């Protein structure tokens, strides 16, 4: 769904039941420009950059300063998409005041149009306070990677009836608090569809089945640029990692054999 004009939280919220949303992550200026030019409505500067860009094993170590740095780069590359910044682990859990301050930095200093916060009903007071102070919030329930220590790893959520019921309550609570949309991660497809039907805001699935109002993927998974592991829910649309490796090897060989640079790559005397 390629569209002209600036995407905002309210515009995305209004798409509920009207159109499917294709969303992607971005962490740098150049990639953000390509994603924006492709007509993607929402670009998430995910804390997944901890793994894809910085080499950490989980999302937990990434800092506010690192997230602000990358969010600013993405915001400078985007003209139309809604840039949403992922609030990193412990940037919003310590106190309401600190959470408000950090969310404000993403909007005021880095140029984000919204922030994403992991967690369900427990985050209602914060979500409500942010929205009331003019900061749009994208919710996130299901598998919340910042809670992997509690979950015991990256595991599908909501398979048991009690867990499914709790996720439905979380979704409704976040909608009531003012979230404009909701990421639903790693739940059974039937539950993803049930959550989607239960709320009046768009659901953006990642491993939550086709019944969600939209989908999001980590761009590095889509492009074949992250080799550590490939989630079951990810689809690889290109293998740029292999293409890059081949290009680097060809360049090395041409330098070693003297093929590059050739005459056309140099400058003549005046």
C-alpha positions as CSV (number, residue, x, y, z in Angstrom):
1,X,0.0,0.0,0.0
2,X,2.1,2.8,-1.3
3,X,0.7,6.2,-0.4
4,X,1.8,9.8,-0.6
5,X,1.8,12.1,2.4
6,X,3.2,11.8,5.9
7,X,2.3,8.8,8.0
8,X,1.2,9.6,11.5
9,X,0.0,7.5,14.5
10,X,-3.6,8.7,14.0
11,X,-3.5,7.9,10.3
12,X,-2.1,4.4,11.0
13,X,-4.8,3.8,13.7
14,X,-7.5,4.8,11.2
15,X,-6.4,1.9,8.9
16,X,-8.0,-0.7,11.2
17,X,-10.1,-2.9,9.0
18,X,-9.3,-0.9,5.9
19,X,-5.9,-2.0,4.7
20,X,-3.0,-4.2,5.7
21,X,0.1,-2.6,7.1
22,X,3.6,-3.6,6.0
23,X,6.3,-2.5,8.5
24,X,10.0,-2.9,8.7
25,X,12.9,-2.1,11.0
26,X,15.8,0.2,10.1
27,X,18.9,1.4,12.0
28,X,20.7,3.7,9.5
29,X,20.1,6.5,7.1
30,X,20.7,4.7,3.8
31,X,18.4,1.7,4.6
32,X,15.7,4.0,5.9
33,X,15.7,5.9,2.7
34,X,15.1,2.8,0.6
35,X,12.4,1.5,3.0
36,X,10.7,4.9,2.9
37,X,10.9,5.1,-0.9
38,X,9.3,1.6,-1.1
39,X,6.2,3.0,0.6
40,X,6.5,1.3,4.0
41,X,4.2,3.2,6.4
42,X,5.9,2.5,9.7
43,X,9.7,2.1,10.3
44,X,10.7,0.8,13.7
45,X,14.1,1.5,15.0
46,X,14.1,-1.7,17.0
47,X,16.3,-2.6,19.9
48,X,17.1,-5.6,17.7
49,X,19.9,-3.3,16.5
50,X,21.7,-4.7,19.6
51,X,22.0,-8.0,17.7
52,X,22.0,-7.0,14.1
53,X,24.2,-3.9,14.2
54,X,26.2,-4.1,17.5
55,X,26.8,-7.8,17.8
56,X,25.2,-8.5,21.2
57,X,23.6,-11.8,21.9
58,X,20.3,-10.3,23.1
59,X,18.5,-6.9,22.9
60,X,19.2,-6.2,26.6
61,X,22.6,-4.4,26.5
62,X,21.6,-1.7,24.0
63,X,21.6,1.8,25.6
64,X,19.5,4.9,25.3
65,X,22.4,6.8,23.7
66,X,22.9,4.0,21.1
67,X,19.2,4.0,20.4
68,X,19.0,7.8,20.1
69,X,22.0,7.7,17.7
70,X,20.4,5.2,15.3
71,X,16.9,6.8,15.6
72,X,18.3,10.1,14.5
73,X,20.0,8.5,11.5
74,X,16.8,6.8,10.5
75,X,14.7,9.9,11.0
76,X,17.0,11.9,8.7
77,X,16.5,9.3,5.9
78,X,12.7,9.2,6.1
79,X,10.2,11.6,4.5
80,X,6.9,9.8,4.8
81,X,7.0,6.8,7.1
82,X,6.2,7.0,10.8
83,X,9.6,6.5,12.6
84,X,9.0,4.7,15.8
85,X,11.7,4.3,18.4
86,X,12.0,1.2,20.6
87,X,12.5,2.2,24.2
88,X,15.4,0.0,25.4
89,X,15.5,-2.2,28.5
90,X,15.5,-0.2,31.7
91,X,14.8,3.1,30.0
92,X,11.2,3.1,31.2
93,X,11.0,0.6,34.0
94,X,12.7,2.6,36.8
95,X,10.3,5.4,37.2
96,X,7.5,7.3,35.5
97,X,9.7,10.4,35.4
98,X,12.6,8.7,33.8
99,X,10.4,7.0,31.3
100,X,8.8,10.3,30.3
101,X,12.1,12.0,30.0
102,X,13.6,9.2,27.8
103,X,10.5,9.0,25.5
104,X,10.7,12.8,25.2
105,X,14.3,12.5,24.1
106,X,13.4,10.2,21.2
107,X,10.8,12.7,19.9
108,X,12.6,16.0,20.7
109,X,16.2,15.1,20.0
110,X,16.1,12.1,17.6
111,X,13.1,13.0,15.5
112,X,10.9,10.0,16.2
113,X,7.2,10.2,15.7
114,X,6.3,7.6,18.3
115,X,7.9,5.2,20.8
116,X,7.3,1.5,21.3
117,X,7.0,0.0,24.8
118,X,7.0,-3.7,25.7
119,X,4.5,-5.1,28.1
120,X,0.8,-5.3,28.7
121,X,-1.5,-4.0,31.5
122,X,1.4,-3.2,33.7
123,X,2.4,-0.4,31.2
124,X,-1.1,1.2,31.2
125,X,-0.2,4.1,33.5
126,X,2.9,4.9,31.4
127,X,1.2,4.6,28.1
128,X,-1.7,6.8,29.2
129,X,0.8,9.5,30.6
130,X,2.8,9.5,27.4
131,X,-0.2,9.8,25.1
132,X,-1.7,12.6,27.3
133,X,1.6,14.4,26.9
134,X,1.6,14.1,23.1
135,X,3.9,11.1,22.6
136,X,2.2,8.4,20.5
137,X,2.8,4.8,21.8
138,X,3.0,1.5,19.9
139,X,2.3,-1.3,22.3
140,X,4.0,-4.7,22.2
141,X,2.7,-8.0,23.7
142,X,3.3,-11.7,23.3
143,X,7.0,-12.6,23.2
144,X,8.6,-9.4,24.5
145,X,12.4,-9.9,24.0
146,X,13.3,-7.7,26.9
147,X,11.7,-10.3,29.2
148,X,13.6,-13.3,27.9
149,X,15.2,-13.9,31.3
150,X,11.7,-14.3,32.7
151,X,10.4,-16.4,29.8
152,X,13.5,-18.6,29.7
153,X,14.3,-17.8,26.1
154,X,12.6,-16.9,22.9
155,X,9.4,-19.0,23.3
156,X,6.0,-18.9,21.7
157,X,3.5,-17.2,24.1
158,X,-0.2,-17.8,24.6
159,X,-0.5,-21.5,24.0
160,X,-2.2,-22.2,27.3
161,X,-5.7,-20.8,27.9
162,X,-4.7,-18.7,30.9
163,X,-1.8,-17.1,28.9
164,X,-4.1,-16.4,25.9
165,X,-6.7,-14.8,28.2
166,X,-4.0,-12.6,29.8
167,X,-2.8,-11.4,26.4
168,X,-6.3,-10.5,25.4
169,X,-6.7,-8.5,28.6
170,X,-3.3,-6.8,27.9
171,X,-4.4,-5.9,24.3
172,X,-7.6,-4.3,25.5
173,X,-5.9,-2.5,28.3
174,X,-3.3,-1.0,26.0
175,X,-6.0,0.1,23.6
176,X,-7.9,1.8,26.4
177,X,-4.7,3.5,27.6
178,X,-4.3,5.1,24.1
179,X,-1.9,3.0,22.2
180,X,-2.3,3.7,18.4
181,X,-1.4,0.1,17.4
182,X,-0.1,-3.1,18.9
183,X,2.8,-5.4,18.0
184,X,1.9,-9.0,18.7
185,X,4.9,-11.3,18.6
186,X,5.2,-15.1,18.5
187,X,1.7,-16.3,19.4
188,X,-0.4,-19.0,17.8
189,X,-2.1,-17.7,14.6
190,X,-5.5,-18.3,16.1
191,X,-4.7,-16.1,19.0
192,X,-3.3,-13.4,16.8
193,X,-6.6,-13.3,14.9
194,X,-8.5,-13.3,18.2
195,X,-6.6,-10.4,19.6
196,X,-7.0,-8.5,16.3
197,X,-10.8,-9.0,16.5
198,X,-10.9,-8.0,20.1
199,X,-9.4,-4.5,19.7
200,X,-10.2,-1.4,17.7
201,X,-6.5,-0.6,16.9
202,X,-4.3,-2.2,14.3
203,X,-2.4,-5.3,15.3
204,X,1.1,-5.7,13.7
205,X,2.1,-9.3,13.8
206,X,5.5,-10.9,13.9
207,X,5.1,-14.6,14.1
208,X,1.4,-14.1,15.0
209,X,-0.3,-15.3,11.8
210,X,-2.0,-13.8,8.8
211,X,-5.0,-12.6,10.9
212,X,-3.3,-9.5,12.1
213,X,-3.9,-6.1,10.6
214,X,-0.3,-5.8,9.5
215,X,3.1,-7.5,9.6
216,X,6.6,-6.4,10.6
217,X,10.0,-8.1,9.9
218,X,13.5,-7.3,10.9
219,X,15.0,-6.0,7.7
220,X,18.2,-7.9,8.2
221,X,16.2,-11.2,8.2
222,X,14.3,-10.1,5.1
223,X,17.5,-9.3,3.2
224,X,19.6,-12.3,4.4
225,X,22.1,-10.0,6.3
226,X,21.9,-11.7,9.7
227,X,23.4,-15.2,9.9
228,X,23.3,-15.9,13.6
229,X,19.8,-17.5,13.3
230,X,16.7,-17.2,11.2
231,X,13.4,-17.1,13.1
232,X,10.6,-19.4,11.8
233,X,8.4,-16.5,11.1
234,X,10.9,-14.6,8.9
235,X,10.8,-14.8,5.1
236,X,14.0,-14.1,3.2
237,X,13.2,-11.9,0.2
238,X,16.8,-11.5,-0.9
239,X,20.2,-13.0,-0.1
240,X,22.3,-9.8,0.1
241,X,24.7,-11.4,2.6
242,X,25.9,-13.8,-0.1
243,X,26.0,-11.1,-2.7
244,X,28.1,-8.9,-0.4
245,X,30.5,-11.7,0.4
246,X,31.0,-12.4,-3.3
247,X,31.5,-8.7,-4.1
248,X,34.1,-8.4,-1.4
249,X,36.0,-11.5,-2.6
250,X,36.0,-10.3,-6.2
251,X,37.3,-6.9,-5.1
252,X,40.1,-8.6,-3.1
253,X,41.1,-10.8,-6.0
254,X,41.1,-7.8,-8.4
255,X,43.3,-5.8,-6.1
256,X,45.7,-8.7,-5.5
257,X,46.0,-9.3,-9.3
258,X,46.3,-5.7,-10.2
259,X,43.0,-5.7,-12.2
260,X,41.6,-2.9,-10.1
261,X,42.0,0.0,-10.4
262,X,41.9,0.1,-14.2
263,X,42.6,3.1,-16.4
264,X,39.0,4.3,-16.3
265,X,39.2,4.5,-12.5
266,X,42.1,7.0,-12.5
267,X,42.8,10.6,-13.4
268,X,45.0,11.9,-16.2
269,X,47.6,14.7,-16.0
270,X,46.4,18.2,-16.6
